[in-house]
């Protein structure tokens, strides 16, 4: 494999581990996505331009990017994990009908009582909140079907 240096999030080169063309393709697919794709959706995006790439290679490199802290894994109920290139703390909402995952703005944040968690002896390092609901597109579809 040919090693290349690819500029990643915020223009910082990733030098912690060897950079491969495949990892660069996975990073590009995640970082240019306007939604929060699943691993399968990332694979489908890449294979259109690079048909020789394997599903296992995409999944392996995606997991490496998560492990390196370059990509965020968004775990959702009843479906595959989704991936996000935005690393700052923010919230997500998942449509329970179509399973689409989107960012949601919570202006005043959420008081989850992190201090309370520490009374149990834990030091909270991170947390994730995913809201569940029905997206506007699915609401329109459900309304149209009911008529």
C-alpha positions as CSV (number, residue, x, y, z in Angstrom):
1,X,0.0,0.0,0.0
2,X,1.1,3.5,-0.7
3,X,1.3,5.8,2.4
4,X,0.1,9.3,1.9
5,X,-0.4,12.3,4.2
6,X,-3.9,13.6,4.1
7,X,-5.1,16.8,5.8
8,X,-7.9,16.0,8.2
9,X,-10.3,17.9,10.4
10,X,-9.4,21.5,10.9
11,X,-6.4,21.2,8.6
12,X,-4.4,19.0,11.1
13,X,-2.5,16.2,9.5
14,X,-3.1,12.8,11.1
15,X,0.4,11.5,11.9
16,X,-0.4,9.1,14.8
17,X,-0.8,6.2,12.4
18,X,0.1,5.3,8.9
19,X,-2.2,7.0,6.4
20,X,-3.5,5.0,3.5
21,X,-5.4,5.9,0.5
22,X,-8.3,3.8,1.8
23,X,-8.4,5.7,5.1
24,X,-8.4,8.9,3.2
25,X,-11.3,7.8,1.1
26,X,-13.3,6.9,4.3
27,X,-12.4,10.2,5.9
28,X,-13.4,12.1,2.8
29,X,-16.8,10.3,2.7
30,X,-17.5,11.1,6.3
31,X,-16.2,14.7,6.3
32,X,-18.2,15.7,3.2
33,X,-21.4,14.0,4.2
34,X,-24.2,16.5,5.0
35,X,-26.0,13.9,7.1
36,X,-24.8,11.2,9.5
37,X,-24.2,8.2,7.3
38,X,-24.1,4.6,8.5
39,X,-21.0,2.5,7.7
40,X,-22.9,0.8,4.9
41,X,-23.9,4.2,3.4
42,X,-20.2,5.3,3.6
43,X,-19.2,2.1,1.8
44,X,-21.8,2.7,-0.9
45,X,-20.6,6.2,-1.4
46,X,-16.9,5.1,-1.8
47,X,-17.6,2.1,-4.0
48,X,-19.2,4.2,-6.7
49,X,-15.9,5.8,-7.4
50,X,-13.6,3.1,-6.2
51,X,-15.2,-0.3,-7.0
52,X,-12.3,-2.4,-5.9
53,X,-12.5,-1.2,-2.2
54,X,-14.0,-3.9,0.1
55,X,-16.7,-3.4,2.6
56,X,-14.3,-4.8,5.3
57,X,-11.7,-2.2,4.4
58,X,-14.2,0.6,4.7
59,X,-15.5,-0.7,8.1
60,X,-11.9,-1.3,9.4
61,X,-10.8,2.2,8.5
62,X,-13.9,3.8,9.8
63,X,-13.3,2.1,13.2
64,X,-9.7,3.3,13.1
65,X,-10.9,6.9,12.6
66,X,-13.3,6.6,15.5
67,X,-10.5,5.1,17.7
68,X,-8.2,7.9,16.8
69,X,-10.9,10.5,17.7
70,X,-11.2,11.9,14.2
71,X,-14.8,10.7,13.7
72,X,-17.7,10.4,16.2
73,X,-19.8,7.2,16.4
74,X,-23.5,7.9,17.0
75,X,-25.2,4.9,18.5
76,X,-29.0,4.8,17.9
77,X,-31.8,2.5,19.0
78,X,-32.9,-0.2,16.6
79,X,-30.4,0.5,13.8
80,X,-26.8,0.6,12.8
81,X,-24.4,3.2,14.2
82,X,-24.1,6.4,12.3
83,X,-20.9,8.6,11.9
84,X,-20.3,12.3,12.4
85,X,-17.3,14.4,11.5
86,X,-18.4,17.2,14.0
87,X,-16.5,16.4,17.2
88,X,-17.7,19.2,19.4
89,X,-20.4,18.3,21.9
90,X,-23.8,18.4,20.3
91,X,-27.0,16.5,20.2
92,X,-28.7,14.2,17.6
93,X,-32.2,13.2,16.7
94,X,-33.2,10.0,15.0
95,X,-36.4,9.4,13.0
96,X,-38.0,6.3,14.3
97,X,-39.6,5.7,10.9
98,X,-36.8,6.2,8.3
99,X,-33.9,5.9,10.8
100,X,-32.3,9.2,9.5
101,X,-30.0,10.9,12.1
102,X,-29.6,14.7,12.2
103,X,-28.0,17.3,14.5
104,X,-30.4,19.1,16.8
105,X,-29.7,22.5,18.4
106,X,-30.5,22.6,22.1
107,X,-29.8,26.3,22.9
108,X,-29.7,26.0,26.7
109,X,-28.2,22.5,26.7
110,X,-29.5,19.6,28.8
111,X,-29.1,19.4,32.5
112,X,-28.3,15.7,33.0
113,X,-26.8,16.1,36.5
114,X,-23.2,15.2,35.7
115,X,-22.3,16.2,39.3
116,X,-24.9,13.7,40.5
117,X,-23.2,10.9,38.5
118,X,-19.9,11.8,40.3
119,X,-21.6,10.9,43.6
120,X,-21.6,7.3,42.4
121,X,-17.8,7.5,42.2
122,X,-17.6,8.1,38.4
123,X,-15.8,10.9,36.7
124,X,-17.8,11.6,33.6
125,X,-15.6,11.8,30.5
126,X,-18.3,12.1,27.9
127,X,-22.0,11.4,27.3
128,X,-24.3,11.2,24.3
129,X,-27.9,12.2,24.0
130,X,-30.0,11.0,21.0
131,X,-33.6,12.1,20.8
132,X,-36.1,10.0,18.9
133,X,-39.1,11.2,16.9
134,X,-40.7,11.3,13.5
135,X,-39.0,13.6,11.0
136,X,-41.1,16.1,8.9
137,X,-40.8,14.0,5.7
138,X,-42.1,10.8,7.4
139,X,-44.9,12.8,9.1
140,X,-46.0,14.0,5.6
141,X,-45.8,10.4,4.3
142,X,-47.9,9.1,7.2
143,X,-50.5,11.8,6.8
144,X,-50.7,11.1,3.0
145,X,-51.2,7.4,3.6
146,X,-53.9,8.0,6.2
147,X,-56.0,10.0,3.8
